[in-house]
Amino acid sequence: MESEGLSQSLVLRELKSRLSEDFTYSSGRIIGSMCTCPHPLARKLYTRFLDRNLGDSGLFPAIAKLEKEAINMLGALLSNQRASGHIVTGGTEANTLALWAAKKLSKKEKCEVIVPASAHYSFDKAADLLGLKAVRVGLNSGFQVDVEAVRKAVNSSTMAIVGIAGTTGLGVVDPILELSEIALEKGIFLHVDAAFGGFVLPFLRELGFNVPDFDFSLPGVCSITVDPHKMGLAPIPAGGILFRDEKLRKAVAWNVSYLCGGEIEQATFAGTRSGASVIAVWALLKHLGKEGYKRVVGHCMRLTWKLAEEIQMINGLSIVREPIMNIVGIKSEVFDIHRVAQELRARKWAVSLFPNHIRIVVMPHVKERHIEEFIEDLKDIIDKFGG
Ligand SMILES: Cc1ncc(COP(=O)(O)O)c(C=O)c1O
């Protein structure tokens, strides 16, 4: 640290130059991330209310009410107006809170959680932190969790099953209906990770697509992760954890008595936490409404289909499966997909690389011209590989 602080203009100048090496969403070159440019309204509100601390809800009761309303709106979207939960830092915190609640409610000595092989690594972190054994089960040919394998994996130590509505790698929806039946039959907690899909699937359904049941409409579903900072257009950090009812949420609630706001309750990992995130999420849900999010999802899906079609016309490349949501997996039987990814990165395309495919996520900041430029570069790379 400097002994005499630098002037603001010096600090700003240095930052401008230092940060110029980073990618920006607005450039359209980030096409492998699940985040996006926040909506302008959310950006404005977030910066205006930066000082609001929802860790001390007694000081900010109005924001605590907004949080409840935001959770109710998300709950209604996911077929349960009585859902109880919080706006948290992201999908990792939400998934971990769900497993923490499941563990506390199960009261088992040795605890296992059954997790699809396609699950996000946040479940491994959560299992490690909570002292759980994560039992990974395989997928069927459609990249969904194998329901029979889940059934076989259940034993007397199983305290939770995880299903995914929008897998990280391919946006696949697990057979949540069947998982719900197993969970009810065996008396096990079922958590659905809809961190990505929660802001896509309900709107795809409204747009007339056939979307399988994945939410609280299924009686076995105990909790759902749904992240506003992914397809919800909210600024980071904004994840969402929804429990089926208040009783489940209470499993991870703590009373704190010494804060300025008096005796209050905290049921998130973070103590001090962003009230601005909550305000931004509430405002976006109110402002965009179903029609607004339908337009966002419709835009992303149109570009996704265009991208998937174009990829299949490139010799030697194909898609891993028909896109279900705005995620496309690119694979090749001919070329080393890791080398293709390297070349794309050398041309400043921020794609993500999975063991056997490149993942493209067509987020709201991605425009038609970005898809066209990407396809041009991809064709050129394949040409140079001798395709
Ligand atoms: C399905 C799913 N769950 C959870 C997460 C973790 O979310 P976060 O990075 O906000 O913690 C991700 C992140 O991509 C995800 O795809």
The ligand as an SDF file (V2000), in Angstrom:
LIG
                    3D

 16 16  0  0  0  0  0  0  0  0999 V2000
  -26.2610  -25.7580  -13.0500 C   0  0  0  0  0  0  0  0  0  0  0  0
  -25.3700  -24.8580  -12.2400 C   0  0  0  0  0  0  0  0  0  0  0  0
  -25.4720  -24.8570  -10.9030 N   0  0  0  0  0  0  0  0  0  0  0  0
  -24.7060  -24.0840  -10.1340 C   0  0  0  0  0  0  0  0  0  0  0  0
  -23.7660  -23.2430  -10.6900 C   0  0  0  0  0  0  0  0  0  0  0  0
  -22.9020  -22.3910   -9.7920 C   0  0  0  0  0  0  0  0  0  0  0  0
  -23.3060  -21.0600   -9.8550 O   0  0  0  0  0  0  0  0  0  0  0  0
  -22.3690  -19.8740   -9.3290 P   0  0  0  0  0  0  0  0  0  0  0  0
  -21.1920  -19.8350  -10.2430 O   0  0  0  0  0  0  0  0  0  0  0  0
  -23.2730  -18.6910   -9.4260 O   0  0  0  0  0  0  0  0  0  0  0  0
  -21.9790  -20.1820   -7.9280 O   0  0  0  0  0  0  0  0  0  0  0  0
  -23.6210  -23.2070  -12.0750 C   0  0  0  0  0  0  0  0  0  0  0  0
  -22.6400  -22.3140  -12.6870 C   0  0  0  0  0  0  0  0  0  0  0  0
  -22.4350  -22.2630  -13.8560 O   0  0  0  0  0  0  0  0  0  0  0  0
  -24.4420  -24.0380  -12.8710 C   0  0  0  0  0  0  0  0  0  0  0  0
  -24.3140  -24.0970  -14.2080 O   0  0  0  0  0  0  0  0  0  0  0  0
  1  2  1  0
  2  3  1  0
  2 15  2  0
  3  4  2  0
  4  5  1  0
  5  6  1  0
  5 12  2  0
  6  7  1  0
  7  8  1  0
  8  9  2  0
  8 10  1  0
  8 11  1  0
 12 13  1  0
 12 15  1  0
 13 14  2  0
 15 16  1  0
M  END
$$$$
